[in-house]
């Protein structure tokens, strides 16, 4: 995984995990003003994150595409450490 943004996107998806998190919690932890590390923005542009409205609070979850990316990257990480 040579791209540092890819590594951070993977961290974001793992952090969100299998259950939705509050949008405000995710933004507070992951939004950046650094143009070199646009993790939240990159994950959104790739379609790895879904936003949902549940009552008065918006939530965020990993999309099917994001789950696939996460599963593929986990596989690569596991395989490369076994060499």
N, C-alpha and C positions, 0 to 999 in steps of 0.2 A: 504494500500500500504506500506508494510514493507520494501521493498528493496529501498534504496535511489537512486540507479541508475534508477529503474523503474520510480520513481517520476520525475527524471531529464529528462528521455527520453520523458515522457509525456509533460514536459515543452518545450522541443525541438520541438516536433511535433506541439504543440499549437503555438509556436513562428513562425515556418515556415508557418503554416496556410494553407489556401485554394489556394494560388497562389504561383508559383515558386519564390524562392529567388536566388540571385546570389550565386554561390558556394563559392566564396572568402569571401562574407559577412557571410555566415553560418560558414565556417571554422574559420574565425577570432573570431566569437562570441562563438563557441561551442567546438572546438578541445581542448583537455587537455593533458597535459603530466603526469597527476596524474593517476597512475595505479589503484587507488581505485574508480575513477569516470570516466570511459571510456564511456561517454554519446554518443558522435558522433559515436565511434566505435561500441558500443552496438546496436545503432539504425540501423546502416548499416548491421551488422551481422544478425539481425533479419529480414531484408528485409523491414524495415519501411520507408526507404528513397529511392527515385529514383533520379539519376543524368541524366541530359539532356544536349546536346550540341546545342546551338542556336547561330549560327554565331561564334564570337570569345570568347563569354562568356559562361561558363558552368553554369547551374542552378540546383537547388535542389528542389524537391517537396515531399510531403508525398505520399507514395505508398498506394494502396488499402489496403494492410495488415496493414500499419501504421494507416490509417483512421479507420479501424476496431478496432485496439488496443485503439486508442484515444476515440472512441465512447463507447467502453466497459468500459474504466476507468472513463470516465465522468459519466456514468450511476452509477457506484459503488460509486463514490464520492457524487453524488447527493443523492442516496439512503441512504448512511451512515449518512449524515448530517440531514436527516429527522427523525431519531430515537429519 
